[in-house]
Amino acid sequence: MIYIACAMYREAEPLIRRFECKTDPSFRRQQVFSGEDALIIVTGTSPVPAAAALAGVLALREPGESDVFANVGLCGCSGGAFSVGTVCLAKSITEQATGRRFFPDLLFRRTCALAPLITYSTVVESAKDIPSGSLFDTEAAGLYQAALPFFSTDRLLFLKIVSDSGEDASSVTPQTVSALTEQNADCIADTLRRFADNYRTAPADSESNRDIIDYFCRSLRCSVTMELELRRLIDYCEMAYGDVAPRLRAFFAEHGLKFEENVILGSRKEGKDVLEQFRRSCL
């Protein structure tokens, strides 16, 4: 299931049609639309109301381990780095009121442009003090914090459509919102489906890879923390490059760790050094 949060109904409406969602009567205090593959929440604008709406829905319909979350909506862009209508993926989210920064783990194949995103409590009237190339909105930081108790950071996605440069917010009319969302709805829906598919297939835990992963955990003398790091890196490689087993075998063979020979390193420190080299090769 893809949980999708949009601040306004006009942002949500094209996705409601793409995912064939209907009004969900089980939610009386939130505007929610559910379908076979998606649950779409209209949260309202500004961080606190948006966070409250999302938290209320997630508390009533708690996500499973294979479910993902996405925030989709319009944003401004300072400095003209991206033209109006460009779909961008937030690589970081800054809460302007507190200075706190959040970092979704972008562990999947992506085609969208990457940019930092700043969340303001009110509509931005002038972007002159916003760093050039930054996106800005009024809900992402609140939604990130509301979603975090229910989703790991690699299952959070923030897709933004550039609507203006922040110098004339009044130029973004309801009709503009609908038009920009509609023209990008197919691309966004496809991105969300591919994002969700990564977790439906659960690559790192597939039967074909499990023995290899277990062996390398033993051979590196992994602590619990090291094992979690190794499995996250393997997830990333599977999502980015496809079948991870040949890549995994080749890398560790270069370090004298052949799956067939059941070699175990002499110390955990050696294992940490090899794990760090594997991390660098992945990223």
N, C-alpha and C positions, 0 to 999 in steps of 0.2 A: 504494500500500500504506500502511495505517495501522499504525504500530508503537505498541502500547499496553502500558504498564507498570503493573501493579497489585502492591501490596505483598503481598496475601494472595489465596489461591485463591478465597475467598468473595466478594471484590470482583470478581474476574475472571470467575467462573462465568456470571453473567447475560450478559455481553458475549460470552463464548465461544459461547453459544447464539445470540445475536442475529446474530453474524457467521459462524455455522456453521463454527467452527474445530474442528480435531481435534488430538490430541497429535502433536507433530512429533518423530519419532524421531531426527532428525539432530542434536538437541541432547541430549547425555547429562548435562551438568552443570547445566543450567537446565531449569526447567519451562516449556515453550513450546508454544503452540497456534497453528496456522496455518490460514488459509483463503484464499479467493480475494482478499478485500479487506483482511484484517487479519492481523497477527501479534501475539499476546498473550503477554507475558512476566510470570510471577509472580516478583518479585524478592526477596521477603523484606523485613522491616522494618529501619529505621535506615539512615542515609545511605550508609555505606561498603559494606555488603553489597549494597544495592540498586544502587548505582553499578557495582559489580563485575559483578553479574549482567547488567545492561543492556549494559555495555561488551563483555562476552563474546559476547553475541548479535549485537550490531552489527558486531563484528569478523568474525564468521563469515558474516553475511548483511548485507552493507553496503547501506544504503539508496540509492535512486536520487534524482535531482534532483526528481522529482515526489512523493516519499514524505514523510509527515509523522509526527510523534511526539506522543503524548499520555500523560500520567500521569493515571490515574483512581483515586480512592480516597476513603476517609473522612478527616475532619479534625475538630478541635475548633474552636470559635469563642468568643473571649473577649467578655465584656460582653453576651451575648445579642443581638448585632446581627442574627444570622440564626437562624431557628428550625431545629430538628432536621429533616433531610430536604431542606433547601435546597441546590440545586446552585449552586456558585460557581466563578468563573473567577479564577485568580490573576493579578493585574496586576503583582505583583512577588514575588520570593522572597528571603527573608533567611536566610542560614545562621547560626543562633544561635551556634554555637561560634566562628566567626571574625568575624562581623559583615559578611561580604561580602553584597552584594545583586546580584540578577540580574533582568533585565527582558525577558520574552518580548515580541515585537512582535505585538500583537493586531490583525492586519490582515484582519479578516473580519467579516461581519455576525453579531452575537451577541445572544442573549436572556438569558444568565445574568447574575446579579449579579457585580460585580467587587469584589475585596477583596485586601489584602496577605496574603501567606502567610509564616509563619516555620517553618523546619525545625529540630527539636530532635534530639539524638542518642538520647534516651530518651523514654519516654512521659511526658507532662506530668501531674504529680499535682495542681498548682494553677495556675490561670490568673491569679492576682491581680496578677502583675507583667507580664503580657502586655498590650500596648496594646489598648484596647477596639475591637472591630470587626475585629481581626486573626484570620485563620485560622492553625492550627498543625498540623503533621504530623511524620513522622519520616523522610521519604525524598525530598521534591521537590528540595531543593538538590543532593543527590547525583546524582539522575537528570538534572537540568539540566546539570550539569558533564560527566556521562558522555555525554549526547546531543550536546553542542555541537560536537564535532569532526565529526559526521556530518550535522547539520541546521543550517540558518540559523535565527536567532532567531524569524523569522516563521513557521517551521514547527514550533514547539514550543507545546504547549497543556497546561495543568495544570487539570484539572477536579476539584473536590473536593465531596463531599457532607458537610454538617455532621451530626455524630453526637452531639455533647455540648458542654458549656461548659468542660470541663477540670477541673471540680471533683470529678468522680467517674468516673474512667476505667474503674473496674471495672463500671460500668453498661453499658458497650458490650460485649455478649456476642457470640459467634459468630453467634447467631441474629439479633441486631441488625444486624450487618454484612451478612448475606445479605438481610434484609428491606429495608434502606435502599437497597442497590445494586439490588435487583430492582425496587423501585417507581420508580426513576429511570432504569432501563436503556434504555428506549425513547427518552427525551429525550436521554440521553447518546449513544446510538448515532446518532441523527439529527444531533446537533451534530457528531460526528466525521465523518460522511459529508459534511456540508456543508463542513466545514473542508477535508477532502481534495479535494473537487471544485474548490476554488479553484485548486489546483495542477495538476489534470488538464487544465483548460481553458487554462492559461497565458495570461491575458488580455493582458498587456503585450506579448507577443511574437506576438500573432495577426496574420495577414496584413493585416487591414483597418486595424490601428492602426500598423503598423510604419513606414510612410512618414511619418505625422504625427509620431511620436515622433522619428524620425531628423531631421526638419526642425527641430523645436524644440530638439533637442540642438545643431544647427548654429547656429540663430538666437540662442541664448543663449551661444554660444561656450563650450560646456561642456568642462570638464576631465573626466578619467576619473571623479573623485570626484563631480562635479556630475551627470554622466550617470547614475551609479548611484543618486544621490539622486532624480533625476527619475523614473527607471524604478520605484523603490520607491514613490514617491508615486502614480504612475499605477496600479501594482498595487493600492494601497490604495483609490483612487477606484473602480476597476473592481469590487473586492470589496464596497465599501460602497454604491455608488450605481448599479451597472450599467454600461451602455455608456459608456466614458470619452470617446470622440471628441468629441461635442458640447460637453461641459464643458470639455475641453482647448482646443478652437477658440475658444469664447466667452471664456475667461479671457485667453488670449494676444492675442486681437483687441482687448481692452480696453487692452492695452499696445502696440498698434501692430504686432503680429506676426501678420499674416494668412498662412495657409498658402499661399494662391493667389499671393501677391505675393513670396514668397521673401525677406523682409526679414531682415537680420542686424544685431544690435546692434553698437554701435561699440566696446565693450570687454567683457572678461570680468566686470569689476566690475558693470556694468549687468546682465549676465546673472545674477550672484549675487543682486542685489537683486530681480529679477523671480522667480527661483526661490524665494527666501525668502517672497515674497508668495503664490506658488502653494502653498507648504507650509502657510502659515497658512490659506489658503482650504480646503485639504483636511482639515485636522485641527481 
